[in-house]
């Protein structure tokens, strides 16, 4: 299971750290990823990290602003976002897997709204 949290209303230029608490498996044994779903659009993969800590971003507009990390002891993954822009407004989901979801059961996501 995946429980995302940490979203909210943020002004442009602000920062947020989203959390993803996982259960049912050991975070240390899997790759993790974050997906973004902009209102009216499909959910898209934006960043992923292998269990060894190697990460990639999958959209140029977020490179240098979005970082994925994890705390295996807490079974929690994180998405750090800096210099938030209005176009980052979306629901963010975490998922095990790197290029593709490795579960069909998604969490509820956490909504980030970037607005002044």
C-alpha positions in Angstrom: 0.0 0.0 0.0 1.0 3.6 -0.6 0.0 6.6 1.5 1.0 9.9 0.1 1.0 13.1 2.2 2.6 16.6 2.4 0.7 18.4 -0.4 -1.0 21.7 0.0 -1.3 25.2 -1.3 2.1 26.8 -2.0 3.0 30.1 -3.6 5.1 30.1 -6.8 8.8 29.8 -5.9 8.0 27.8 -2.8 9.1 24.3 -1.8 7.5 21.2 -0.6 8.5 17.7 0.5 5.9 15.0 -0.3 6.0 11.7 1.7 5.0 8.2 0.7 4.7 5.7 3.4 4.7 2.1 2.0 3.5 -1.1 3.6 3.4 -4.7 2.5 6.9 -4.8 1.2 10.4 -3.6 2.2 11.3 -0.3 0.6 14.9 -1.3 0.5 14.2 -4.1 -2.0 12.4 -2.1 -4.7 12.7 0.8 -7.0 10.3 3.7 -6.4 8.8 6.3 -8.6 6.6 9.4 -8.4 3.8 10.2 -10.9 2.1 13.5 -11.6 -1.6 13.8 -12.6 -2.5 17.3 -13.8 -6.2 18.0 -13.8 -7.8 16.7 -16.9 -4.8 14.6 -17.9 -3.5 11.2 -17.4 -1.1 10.2 -14.7 2.5 10.5 -15.9 5.8 9.2 -14.6 8.1 12.1 -13.5 10.9 10.7 -11.4 12.2 7.3 -10.3 15.0 5.8 -8.1 16.5 2.3 -8.0 17.0 0.6 -4.7 20.7 1.4 -4.9 19.9 5.2 -5.1 20.3 5.9 -8.8 17.6 8.2 -10.0 16.3 9.7 -13.2 13.8 12.5 -14.1 11.5 12.0 -17.1 10.6 15.5 -17.9 12.9 18.4 -18.7 10.7 20.9 -16.9 11.3 19.3 -13.5 15.0 18.5 -13.8 16.8 20.4 -11.1 13.6 21.1 -9.2 12.3 17.6 -8.3 14.3 15.1 -6.2 13.4 11.6 -5.1 14.8 10.1 -2.0 14.0 7.5 0.6 14.4 6.4 4.2 14.4 2.6 4.2 14.3 2.4 8.0 11.0 4.4 7.9 9.7 2.6 4.8 9.1 6.1 3.4 9.9 7.6 0.1 10.1 11.4 -0.6 9.7 13.8 -3.4 11.4 17.1 -2.8 10.2 20.0 -4.9 11.8 23.4 -5.2 10.9 26.6 -7.1 7.3 25.4 -7.5 5.5 26.7 -10.6 1.7 27.0 -11.3 2.1 24.2 -13.9 3.2 21.9 -11.1 -0.3 21.9 -9.7 -1.4 18.3 -9.7 -2.0 15.2 -7.7 1.2 13.3 -6.9 1.3 9.6 -6.5 4.1 7.2 -5.5 4.5 3.7 -6.8 7.0 0.9 -6.7 8.8 0.3 -9.9 11.1 2.3 -12.1 9.8 2.7 -15.7 6.5 1.0 -15.1 4.2 0.5 -12.1 4.8 -2.8 -10.3 1.4 -2.7 -8.5 -2.1 -2.1 -9.7 -3.1 -0.6 -6.3 -2.5 3.1 -6.2 -2.7 5.4 -3.2 -5.0 8.4 -3.0 -2.3 10.7 -3.9 -1.6 14.1 -2.5 -2.7 17.4 -4.1 -0.2 20.2 -4.7 -1.7 23.6 -5.6 0.7 26.3 -6.7 -1.0 29.7 -6.7 -0.5 33.2 -5.4 
